């Protein structure tokens, strides 16, 4: 695994609970870290920079208590920063992030060398989410420590590339940490991500349906009844292509099969749906989400599934023995 030592500490399985807008909470982050999975949240989940700092202080204090209680370090925590001109809070949130020495920063919608260098100044790590090879190359040039390959089927702002293709393209030039995102909901798939060449797996939708998430009850119930066919990939909600639950688009008063190409989802004659708040995001893996456990319960399950998958694969490989070599044809 090409995972920095700072991120290895406390990990029990190679996974990140992805930062989800309006969903990730301090409770979710702390319980994920306690269970050996990297917990993260978007700074914008707090409506103000001061509120963001309050959450950071709370998470740090609670994780210190976890270490004192258990006698072992929890997994690292991280924050998602939107690096884009539309984020008026970036400078202030970045200053707070630096002051609190957040160990992991996930950047989105822009890979800026100045931001990377600012995080590196105190020893923090930066991983950047990408959906195209061009984005990956720009982020690598900016000096990031890792890339998140956001592939087809991921919740939120997702790409359309196959993970088999995209991971191979990234690995051809990038030799640091690579994280795989896209419809990963169980431990077997975390193990599969490693076999495909990823260092860590990125799980979002699965953590929406935990008791610690901030998602409304109706959101969680909609996921319980959904399959991959209920996910709509559209730019009509936020102006950037993303995956959303068909039922939430209908509930917002729109026709999911006849949406405007770029933003402006109409819900009433005189208004628009508030992106993400009224129209709910999820990935293709929803069909595998059948309950609403605590974060700790989910993490224990993921560990069991991951370890079982690795053992089963090792046993199957041993049973097969050496593969016969056949002469190539002309």
Number of C-alpha atoms within 10 A of each C-alpha: 13 13 16 13 8 15 17 18 15 20 20 18 24 25 26 26 27 26 25 25 20 18 22 25 23 20 18 25 29 29 24 28 28 27 23 26 29 31 29 27 28 23 27 21 20 17 9 14 20 13 14 19 18 12 18 23 12 14 18 16 12 17 21 12 13 18 15 11 10 10 9 12 18 26 27 26 25 26 22 23 25 20 20 15 10 9 12 11 17 19 13 12 21 19 14 17 24 17 11 14 17 20 20 24 26 24 26 18 16 18 26 18 16 11 22 22 17 15 23 18 12 14 15 20 22 24 25 26 25 26 19 17 15 10 17 25 15 16 24 22 12 16 18 26 23 25 27 25 30 28 25 21 28 28 30 23 25 24 23 17 18 14 22 12 10 20 24 14 14 19 14 8 11 17 13 18 19 27 26 29 31 27 26 25 23 21 25 18 17 29 24 17 24 17 11 13 17 26 21 24 28 25 26 27 28 26 27 27 28 20 17 22 23 21 21 14 12 10 20 22 14 17 28 17 13 21 17 16 11 21 24 22 26 22 20 20 28 18 15 16 20 24 26 26 27 23 21 21 24 14 12 19 14 18 16 21 11 8 17 16 14 14 17 18 26 20 18 11 6 6 10 16 19 15 16 16 13 16 21 25 29 28 33 25 24 27 17 17 20 15 14 21 15 17 27 21 14 20 26 16 14 21 22 15 18 21 16 15 18 17 12 12 14 11 11 11 12 10 9 8 8 8 7 6 6 6 6 5 4 3
